[in-house]
Amino acid sequence: MGWEITAVISLVSLAFSAFYSGCETGYMTVNRVRLTRVAPDERLRARRVLDHLRDIEEPILTCLIGTNLFNVLFSAVATAALTARFGVKGQGIAMAAVSTLVILFGEILPKVLYREFPERLTMYSSAGIAASMALTAPVRWLLRRYTRLWSRILPSENEGDRLDRRRLAALLLTNSVPREDDDRFATALKRYLELAGHPIARSMKPAEQLLRVGPEATVGECLALAAKSGYSRMPVTREDGRQLQAYLLVRDLLFLSRDLHDQ
C-alpha cells in the first residue's frame, strides 16, 4: 500500500471518527425547544433530529459503532504502514501517533464544537446519521439481542431499588453519626417523609403565579428579572401567560454583547 493511499485512508478514518464522536455529544446536548423554533429553511433538518430523539438510543448506538469502527481502521492502517517502514519500532510510533491524533482531533475537538453549537451542527449532521442508522441496522439489532441476553443471565441492579425501612436503616448505618447540634439530616429526612403520599398537584403553582417573560422582553429586562429573582431559567409565554413558547436560559444571555441588552 502506497503512502498516498495510507494517508488518505488515515485522514478519512480520523474525519469519520471525529464526525461520529461529535454527533454523539450533539444528540446528548441538543435542546428540543430550540429545534422547534428554527428558521423555515432548517425545519426539515430539525424534524429529522427530533425524530431521532424519540429513541435516542438508536443514534447514540450508531455513533458508538461508527467511532469504534473508524478508530480501529485508523489504528490498523497506521500500524501496518509504520511497521512496514520502521520495523518493530513502528508499532510504538503508531501507538503514540494514533492515540494523540484520536484524542485531540477525534474526541476533544469535535466534542467541544458540538457542545458549543449543538443544534446547528447536529441538524447538519442528521442526514449522515440517518444514512448510518440504515447501514448499521443489522449490527444494532444484534447488539440489542446480545444486551438482552446478558440482562437475562445477570441479575438486574434495579431489583430491590425500592427504599424500604430495612434499606433505609442500612443506609443510615453506613454514614457517620452527626453531631448533637447538627439537625440538617433530621430536618431533611422529616421533610422527605412528609412528602410520602402527598399529591404533587399540591406542590404545583398556578400559571398566574409563575415568574415568566413575554416574547417582547429585551435582554436587559430578562437579566434584571433574573438577578432580582435568582432564577436561572424562565418560561416564555404569550400575553395571556398560559401558552408556553420556550424556556429562557439566563446563561445564554450572559455572554451577549452589551449592545444587545436593549433588544
C-alpha positions in Angstrom: 0.0 0.0 0.0 1.5 3.3 -1.1 2.0 6.2 1.3 -0.6 8.3 -0.5 -3.3 5.7 -0.1 -2.3 5.2 3.5 -2.5 8.9 4.2 -5.9 9.2 2.5 -7.4 6.2 4.4 -6.0 7.5 7.7 -7.4 11.0 7.2 -10.8 9.8 6.2 -10.9 7.4 9.2 -9.9 10.2 11.5 -12.5 12.5 10.0 -15.3 10.0 10.3 -14.3 9.2 13.9 -14.5 12.9 14.7 -17.9 13.1 13.0 -19.5 10.3 15.0 -17.8 11.4 18.2 -19.2 14.9 17.8 -22.6 13.7 16.8 -22.8 11.6 20.0 -22.2 14.8 22.1 -24.6 16.7 19.9 -27.5 14.4 20.3 -27.0 14.3 24.1 -26.8 18.1 24.3 -29.3 19.4 21.8 -32.2 21.4 23.0 -35.6 20.2 21.8 -37.3 23.5 22.4 -34.8 25.4 20.2 -35.3 22.8 17.5 -39.0 23.7 17.3 -38.2 27.4 16.7 -35.6 27.2 13.9 -35.7 29.1 10.7 -38.1 27.8 8.0 -35.2 26.6 5.8 -33.9 24.4 8.6 -37.2 22.8 9.7 -36.6 19.7 7.7 -33.3 19.0 9.5 -34.8 19.9 12.8 -37.7 17.4 12.3 -35.2 14.7 11.4 -33.3 15.3 14.7 -36.5 15.3 16.7 -37.4 12.0 15.1 -34.1 10.6 16.1 -34.5 11.9 19.7 -37.7 9.8 20.1 -35.5 6.8 20.5 -32.1 8.4 21.4 -30.5 5.0 21.9 -30.6 4.3 18.2 -28.5 7.4 17.0 -26.2 7.1 20.1 -25.5 3.4 19.4 -24.9 4.3 15.7 -22.3 6.9 16.7 -20.6 4.4 19.1 -20.4 1.8 16.3 -19.0 4.4 13.8 -16.5 5.8 16.2 -15.1 2.4 17.2 -15.1 1.1 13.6 -13.1 4.1 12.2 -10.8 4.2 15.2 -9.9 0.6 14.6 -9.4 1.2 10.9 -7.2 4.2 11.5 -5.1 2.3 14.0 -4.7 -0.8 11.8 -3.7 1.2 8.7 -1.3 3.4 10.6 0.3 0.5 12.4 0.7 -1.6 9.2 2.3 1.3 7.3 4.7 2.4 10.1 5.7 -1.2 10.9 6.5 -1.8 7.2 8.6 1.4 7.2 10.4 1.2 10.6 10.0 -2.4 11.6 9.1 -3.3 15.2 9.7 0.3 16.3 6.9 1.3 14.0 4.4 -0.2 16.4 5.3 2.1 19.2 5.4 5.1 16.8 1.9 4.1 15.6 0.5 3.8 19.1 1.8 7.2 20.1 0.7 8.9 16.9 -2.7 7.3 16.6 -3.5 7.9 20.3 -2.5 11.6 20.1 -4.4 12.3 16.9 -7.6 10.4 18.0 -7.7 12.1 21.4 -7.0 15.7 20.1 -8.9 15.6 16.7 -11.2 12.6 17.0 -12.5 13.2 20.5 -11.8 16.6 22.2 -12.1 18.9 19.2 -15.4 17.6 17.8 -17.0 17.2 21.3 -16.1 20.8 22.1 -17.6 22.1 18.8 -20.8 20.1 19.1 -21.2 21.1 22.7 -20.9 24.8 21.8 -23.2 24.6 18.8 -25.3 21.5 19.4 -28.5 22.4 17.4 -26.7 23.8 14.3 -24.1 21.1 13.9 -26.5 18.2 14.9 -29.1 19.4 12.3 -26.5 19.5 9.5 -25.2 16.1 10.6 -28.5 14.4 10.9 -28.6 13.3 7.3 -25.3 11.4 7.7 -26.5 9.8 10.9 -29.8 8.8 9.2 -27.8 7.0 6.5 -25.5 5.4 9.0 -28.5 4.2 11.0 -29.8 2.5 7.9 -26.4 0.9 7.2 -25.9 -0.3 10.8 -29.4 -1.6 11.4 -28.4 -5.3 11.4 -25.4 -4.6 13.7 -27.6 -2.6 16.1 -30.2 -5.4 16.1 -27.6 -8.0 17.0 -26.2 -5.7 19.8 -29.7 -5.3 21.2 -30.2 -9.0 21.3 -26.8 -9.5 22.8 -27.6 -7.0 25.6 -30.9 -8.6 26.3 -29.2 -12.0 26.6 -26.8 -10.7 29.3 -29.6 -8.9 31.1 -31.4 -12.2 31.5 -28.3 -14.0 32.6 -27.0 -11.4 35.1 -29.2 -10.2 38.0 -30.6 -6.7 37.4 -29.2 -3.9 39.5 -32.7 -2.3 39.5 -34.1 -5.2 41.5 -34.7 -4.1 45.1 -34.1 -0.4 44.4 -37.3 0.5 46.4 -36.3 2.2 49.6 -38.0 0.3 52.5 -37.3 0.5 56.2 -34.6 -2.1 56.2 -32.6 -0.5 53.4 -33.1 2.9 54.9 -31.7 1.6 58.2 -28.7 0.1 56.3 -28.2 3.4 54.5 -28.1 5.3 57.8 -25.7 2.9 59.4 -23.2 3.4 56.6 -22.9 7.2 57.3 -21.1 8.8 60.2 -23.1 9.9 63.2 -23.9 13.6 63.0 -23.0 16.0 65.9 -25.7 16.7 68.5 -26.1 20.3 67.2 -26.3 19.2 63.6 -30.0 18.7 62.8 -29.7 19.1 59.0 -30.2 15.4 58.3 -33.1 15.0 60.7 -34.8 18.0 59.1 -34.3 16.7 55.5 -35.5 13.2 56.5 -38.6 14.7 58.1 -39.4 16.7 55.0 -38.9 13.6 52.9 -41.2 11.5 55.0 -43.9 14.3 55.0 -44.0 14.1 51.2 -44.9 10.4 51.2 -48.4 10.1 49.7 -48.5 13.8 49.1 -50.2 14.6 45.7 -47.8 16.5 43.5 -50.6 18.9 42.5 -50.5 20.5 45.9 -46.8 21.5 45.3 -47.5 23.0 41.9 -48.1 26.7 41.4 -50.9 28.1 39.3 -49.7 29.6 35.9 -50.6 33.1 37.1 -48.1 32.9 39.9 -45.1 31.7 37.8 -42.3 34.1 37.1 -42.3 34.4 33.3 -41.3 36.8 30.5 -43.1 37.7 27.3 -41.7 37.3 23.8 -41.2 41.1 23.5 -38.9 41.3 26.6 -35.4 42.7 26.0 -32.2 41.1 27.0 -31.6 43.7 29.7 -35.1 43.2 31.2 -34.6 39.4 31.3 -31.2 39.8 33.0 -32.6 42.3 35.6 -35.5 39.9 36.3 -33.1 37.0 36.7 -30.9 39.0 39.1 -33.8 40.1 41.2 -35.4 36.6 41.4 -32.4 34.4 41.5 -33.8 32.0 38.9 -31.6 30.7 36.1 -34.3 29.8 33.7 -37.7 31.4 33.0 -40.6 30.3 30.8 -41.5 32.5 27.8 -45.3 32.7 27.3 -47.8 34.7 25.3 -49.6 37.8 26.7 -52.2 35.6 28.5 -49.3 33.9 30.4 -50.6 30.4 29.7 -49.3 29.3 26.3 -45.7 28.2 26.7 -43.5 29.1 23.8 -40.0 28.4 25.1 -37.6 28.4 28.1 -35.1 31.1 28.5 -31.7 30.1 30.0 -30.0 33.0 31.7 -26.6 31.6 30.9 -27.3 32.1 27.2 -27.7 35.8 27.8 -24.6 36.4 30.0 -22.1 36.3 27.1 -24.1 38.6 24.7 -22.7 42.0 23.9 -24.0 44.9 26.0 -25.1 46.5 22.7 -27.9 43.9 22.6 -29.3 44.5 26.1 -32.0 46.9 24.7 -33.1 44.4 22.0 
